[in-house]
């Protein structure tokens, strides 16, 4: 009957779908982003053999990305708030892709460390930018699903691209691998700049969709409002004034630790320490990545469904994270078998759990002041990025001859710490406590 109010789903359908096309652009961005991180792990075994690198040297090369990436998270978050995602993302994507291609001429430890730091410099604003795009285009009731979808892109990229990257390396060598992946990123940077606009500047978004996302708490700002923003030290201090924010920072470090193991050492673990065939390991490695993809999609859909059914934010948002980190601890099982099938089963359970826990960006939009979403995202990703420094080096140092088990214990312990952080430090995150600085 015409007099009956429209349901939320009917209202969303009538509003339009431009926000989902924008989500698709972000999805491709992240696939390319993580392709340019995964390529080093694929090249590592051949590169280390050709250039005579030790495990500790490879650990340092893996972690060099994180040294500058972590340091620039907070400035990168402010740049997103000030300049917008369109310009910052385009420049960063083109620049890191060019540096990726330059890996093809590297011939020493020092040069590779410098190139990895260069990539870290220009990738620094990526995750805060993604979060700001979603915060600008999606209402609260759709946001965890949107975050789950774009977060899943990193696992899709690794699952689908890893076998392809292995084949590219077989055809063109590890140097050709970097040339190909770098060229793809430079082309996509131009496409992103051409297609992306903020909601209030997009010519194809309807007034109904703008009204719908505004009513749902989307962050709608004009470029003039963004340009007025200046950096203030009290704003940065505010990011550390809340126990809840500190709790999600610590949690993000522990969640990211598992991710960085899979992004850096996992292919080497399969080839060198589990003695799998090089090409076969490329396909085998994709199985845990697909598991993580399923985990992150399930987490976002399940969490938003609970919210729509009236379940508290504390339960709906935290349950996938805590369960995910508990499943991550199954990584220990890989040390108790020599069967490739069971090794991959335990690794897949662990990475599925990591996928479940990867919707944590939803806590940034729930707990941070709306006008500082970019800055809060920068601080949040800074703490997660610290694991990209610590974890690769720690694993390289913990490997004892052919014994990789201590490194897996290290990952499991960090997952346990993350569970404790969300249970006892973050605490309640219901709406009455959101944006509250204790």
C-alpha positions in Angstrom: 0.0 0.0 0.0 1.2 3.5 -0.8 0.7 4.7 2.7 3.1 2.2 4.2 6.7 3.4 4.9 9.4 2.0 2.7 11.7 -0.5 4.2 15.4 0.3 4.5 16.2 -2.0 1.5 13.6 -0.3 -0.6 14.8 3.1 0.3 18.4 2.1 -0.6 17.3 0.7 -3.9 15.3 3.9 -4.8 18.3 6.1 -3.8 20.6 4.7 -6.5 23.8 2.6 -6.8 26.6 5.0 -7.6 28.2 4.3 -4.3 28.7 0.7 -5.3 30.5 1.7 -8.5 32.8 3.8 -6.4 33.3 0.7 -4.1 34.3 -1.2 -7.3 37.0 1.3 -8.1 38.4 1.0 -4.5 38.3 -2.8 -4.9 40.6 -2.6 -8.0 42.8 -0.1 -6.2 43.5 -2.5 -3.4 44.0 -5.5 -5.7 46.8 -3.5 -7.4 48.1 -2.3 -4.1 48.6 -5.8 -2.7 49.8 -7.1 -6.0 52.7 -4.7 -5.6 53.3 -5.9 -2.1 53.0 -9.6 -2.9 55.4 -9.5 -5.9 58.4 -9.3 -3.5 57.4 -12.4 -1.6 57.0 -14.3 -4.9 60.5 -13.1 -6.1 62.2 -13.6 -2.7 63.5 -17.2 -3.2 65.0 -16.5 -6.6 66.2 -13.1 -5.7 67.9 -14.3 -2.5 69.6 -17.1 -4.4 70.9 -14.8 -7.2 72.0 -12.0 -4.9 73.2 -14.3 -2.0 70.9 -12.8 0.7 70.6 -14.5 4.2 67.2 -15.0 5.9 67.9 -12.0 8.1 68.7 -9.8 5.1 65.5 -10.9 3.4 63.7 -10.0 6.6 65.1 -6.6 6.5 64.2 -6.1 2.9 60.6 -7.2 3.6 60.4 -4.8 6.5 62.0 -1.8 4.8 58.6 -1.0 3.3 57.1 -0.6 6.8 59.8 1.7 8.2 58.7 4.7 6.2 55.1 3.4 5.6 54.4 3.5 9.3 56.1 6.8 9.9 54.0 8.5 7.2 50.6 7.1 8.3 49.7 10.1 10.4 50.8 12.8 7.8 49.1 10.7 5.1 45.9 10.7 7.1 46.0 14.5 7.4 46.7 14.8 3.7 43.6 12.8 2.9 41.5 15.2 5.1 43.2 18.2 3.5 43.5 17.3 -0.2 41.0 14.5 -0.7 41.3 10.9 -1.9 41.2 11.6 -5.7 44.5 13.5 -5.9 46.4 11.8 -3.1 45.5 8.3 -4.3 46.4 9.1 -7.9 49.8 10.5 -7.2 50.6 7.8 -4.7 49.5 4.9 -6.9 51.5 6.2 -10.0 54.6 6.9 -7.9 54.8 3.5 -6.1 54.1 1.7 -9.3 57.0 3.5 -11.0 59.3 2.5 -8.1 58.0 -1.1 -8.4 59.2 -1.2 -12.0 62.6 0.2 -10.9 63.1 -3.0 -8.8 64.0 -4.6 -12.2 67.4 -2.9 -12.1 68.3 -3.5 -8.4 71.4 -5.5 -7.8 72.3 -5.0 -4.1 70.8 -5.2 -0.6 71.1 -1.4 -0.1 69.3 -0.5 -3.4 66.4 -2.9 -2.6 66.0 -1.5 0.9 65.8 2.0 -0.6 63.3 1.0 -3.2 61.1 -0.7 -0.6 61.2 2.4 1.5 60.1 4.4 -1.6 57.1 2.2 -2.1 56.3 2.6 1.6 56.4 6.4 1.2 53.8 6.5 -1.5 51.5 3.7 -0.2 51.2 5.4 3.2 47.9 7.2 2.5 46.2 4.2 0.9 44.3 2.7 3.8 43.2 6.0 5.3 42.1 7.1 1.9 40.1 3.9 1.4 38.4 4.4 4.8 37.6 8.0 3.9 36.1 7.1 0.6 33.8 4.5 2.3 32.9 7.0 5.1 32.0 9.6 2.4 29.9 7.3 0.2 28.2 4.8 2.6 25.7 5.2 5.4 26.4 3.5 8.7 24.0 0.6 8.1 26.0 -0.5 5.0 29.5 0.5 6.1 30.8 -2.8 7.6 29.7 -4.6 4.5 31.4 -2.0 2.3 34.5 -2.3 4.4 34.4 -6.1 4.3 34.1 -6.0 0.5 37.0 -3.6 -0.1 39.1 -5.3 2.6 38.4 -8.6 0.8 40.2 -7.2 -2.3 43.6 -7.6 -0.6 42.9 -11.4 -0.3 41.4 -11.7 -3.7 44.4 -9.9 -5.1 46.8 -12.4 -3.3 44.6 -15.4 -4.1 44.1 -14.7 -7.8 47.4 -12.9 -8.5 49.8 -15.1 -6.7 49.6 -18.0 -9.2 49.8 -15.5 -12.0 52.8 -13.8 -10.5 54.6 -17.1 -10.2 54.0 -17.8 -13.9 55.2 -14.3 -14.9 58.4 -14.9 -12.9 58.9 -18.2 -14.7 58.5 -16.5 -18.0 60.4 -13.2 -17.4 62.4 -13.8 -14.2 62.0 -11.8 -11.0 63.1 -8.6 -12.7 60.4 -8.9 -15.4 57.9 -9.6 -12.6 58.5 -6.1 -11.2 58.3 -4.4 -14.6 55.0 -6.0 -15.4 53.3 -5.2 -12.1 54.7 -1.7 -12.1 53.3 -0.9 -15.5 49.8 -2.2 -14.5 49.7 0.2 -11.5 50.8 3.3 -13.5 48.0 2.7 -16.0 45.3 2.3 -13.3 46.5 5.5 -11.5 45.4 7.5 -14.6 42.0 5.6 -14.7 41.3 6.3 -11.0 42.0 10.1 -11.4 39.7 10.2 -14.4 36.8 8.3 -12.8 36.7 9.2 -9.1 34.9 12.1 -7.5 33.6 13.0 -4.0 29.8 12.5 -3.5 29.0 16.2 -3.7 31.1 16.6 -6.9 30.0 13.5 -8.8 27.8 14.4 -11.7 26.1 11.0 -11.9 25.0 10.6 -8.3 21.3 11.4 -7.7 19.9 13.8 -5.1 18.1 10.8 -3.6 21.3 8.9 -3.1 23.0 11.9 -1.5 20.1 12.3 0.9 20.2 8.6 1.7 23.9 8.5 2.5 23.7 11.8 4.4 20.8 10.5 6.6 22.9 7.4 7.3 25.8 9.5 8.7 28.1 9.6 5.6 30.9 12.2 5.7 29.9 14.7 3.1 32.2 17.7 2.6 32.9 20.0 -0.2 36.4 20.6 -1.4 36.2 24.2 0.0 35.6 22.7 3.5 38.5 20.3 3.1 40.9 23.1 2.0 40.1 25.1 5.2 41.4 22.3 7.4 44.8 22.9 9.0 46.9 20.6 11.2 46.6 21.0 14.9 48.6 19.2 17.5 45.6 19.0 19.8 43.9 16.9 17.1 46.7 14.5 17.2 46.7 14.3 21.0 43.0 13.6 20.8 43.7 10.4 18.9 45.5 9.1 22.0 43.1 10.4 24.6 40.7 7.5 24.4 41.2 4.1 26.0 39.0 2.6 23.3 41.1 4.1 20.4 44.3 2.9 22.1 42.7 -0.6 22.4 41.9 -0.8 18.6 45.4 0.5 17.8 46.9 -2.4 19.8 44.4 -4.8 18.3 45.3 -3.7 14.8 49.0 -4.4 15.4 48.3 -7.9 16.4 45.8 -8.6 13.5 48.3 -7.1 11.0 51.1 -9.4 12.3 49.4 -12.5 10.8 48.7 -10.7 7.6 52.3 -9.6 7.2 53.5 -13.2 7.7 51.4 -14.3 4.8 52.4 -11.3 2.7 56.1 -11.7 3.2 57.4 -15.1 4.5 54.6 -17.5 3.5 55.8 -18.4 -0.1 59.3 -18.8 1.2 58.0 -21.0 4.0 56.3 -23.3 1.5 59.2 -23.5 -0.9 62.3 -23.5 1.3 61.1 -24.9 4.6 58.3 -27.2 3.4 60.1 -28.1 0.2 57.2 -27.6 -2.2 57.6 -27.2 -5.9 57.9 -23.5 -6.9 54.9 -23.4 -9.3 52.8 -25.7 -7.2 53.4 -23.5 -4.2 52.0 -20.6 -6.1 48.6 -22.4 -6.4 48.8 -23.9 -2.9 49.5 -20.5 -1.4 46.3 -19.1 -3.0 44.1 -21.4 -0.8 44.7 -19.6 2.5 44.2 -16.3 0.6 40.8 -17.5 -0.6 39.9 -18.6 2.9 40.7 -15.1 4.2 38.6 -13.6 1.4 35.6 -15.7 2.6 36.3 -14.7 6.1 36.3 -10.9 5.5 33.2 -11.0 3.4 31.4 -13.1 6.0 32.4 -10.8 8.8 31.1 -7.6 7.1 27.8 -9.2 6.0 27.2 -10.9 9.4 28.1 -7.8 11.4 25.8 -5.5 9.5 23.0 -8.1 9.6 23.3 -8.1 13.4 23.2 -4.3 13.5 20.0 -4.3 11.4 18.4 -6.8 13.8 19.1 -4.6 16.8 22.0 -6.4 18.3 24.4 -4.1 20.2 27.4 -2.6 18.4 29.7 -4.3 20.9 28.5 -7.8 20.0 27.9 -7.1 16.3 31.3 -5.5 15.6 33.6 -7.2 18.0 32.4 -10.8 17.7 33.9 -11.5 14.2 37.2 -9.9 15.4 37.6 -11.9 18.5 36.5 -15.2 16.9 38.8 -14.4 14.0 41.9 -14.0 16.2 41.0 -17.1 18.1 41.0 -19.1 14.8 44.3 -17.4 13.8 46.0 -19.4 16.6 45.4 -22.6 14.6 48.5 -21.6 12.7 50.4 -23.6 15.4 49.0 -26.8 14.0 51.2 -26.5 10.9 54.2 -27.3 13.0 52.9 -30.7 14.0 52.5 -32.2 10.5 54.6 -32.8 7.5 51.7 -33.5 5.2 51.2 -30.6 2.7 47.4 -31.1 2.9 47.2 -30.5 6.6 49.8 -27.7 6.5 47.5 -25.8 4.1 44.4 -26.7 6.2 45.9 -25.1 9.3 47.2 -22.1 7.4 43.8 -21.7 5.8 42.0 -21.7 9.1 44.4 -19.2 10.5 44.0 -16.8 7.5 40.3 -17.3 7.4 40.3 -16.0 11.0 42.5 -13.1 10.0 39.9 -12.3 7.3 37.1 -12.3 9.9 39.1 -9.9 12.0 39.9 -7.5 9.2 36.7 -5.4 9.5 38.4 -3.4 12.3 38.3 -0.2 10.2 34.6 0.0 11.2 35.8 1.0 14.7 37.6 4.0 13.3 34.4 5.5 12.0 32.5 4.5 15.1 34.9 5.9 17.7 36.8 8.8 16.0 35.5 12.4 15.6 33.9 12.6 12.2 36.0 15.6 11.1 39.2 13.7 11.9 38.4 10.4 10.1 41.5 10.7 7.9 43.8 11.5 10.8 42.3 8.7 13.0 42.7 6.3 10.1 46.3 7.4 9.8 47.0 6.7 13.5 45.1 3.4 13.3 47.0 2.2 10.2 50.3 3.5 11.7 50.0 1.0 14.6 49.1 -1.8 12.2 51.9 -0.8 9.9 54.4 -1.2 12.8 53.9 -5.0 12.4 55.2 -4.7 8.8 58.5 -3.6 10.4 58.6 -6.0 13.4 57.1 -9.2 12.0 59.4 -9.8 9.0 62.5 -9.1 11.0 61.3 -11.1 14.0 60.5 -14.1 11.8 63.9 -13.9 10.1 65.6 -13.9 13.5 63.4 -16.6 15.0 64.1 -19.1 12.2 66.4 -21.7 13.6 68.1 -23.5 10.7 65.3 -25.4 9.1 62.9 -24.9 12.1 60.2 -22.4 11.4 58.1 -23.3 14.4 59.2 -20.5 16.7 58.0 -18.0 14.1 54.5 -19.5 14.1 54.4 -19.4 17.9 55.2 -15.7 17.7 52.2 -15.1 15.4 49.9 -17.1 17.7 51.0 -15.2 20.8 50.3 -11.9 19.1 46.8 -13.1 18.2 46.1 -13.9 21.9 47.2 -10.4 22.9 44.8 -9.0 20.3 41.9 -10.9 21.8 42.7 -9.5 25.2 42.9 -5.9 23.8 39.4 -6.1 22.4 37.9 -7.8 25.4 39.5 -5.7 28.2 40.8 -2.4 26.6 38.3 -1.5 23.9 35.3 -2.7 26.0 31.9 -1.5 25.2 31.4 0.3 21.8 27.7 0.9 21.8 26.5 4.1 20.2 26.4 5.9 23.6 30.2 5.4 23.9 31.0 6.1 20.3 33.2 9.2 19.8 33.5 9.3 23.6 37.0 10.2 24.8 37.6 8.8 28.2 
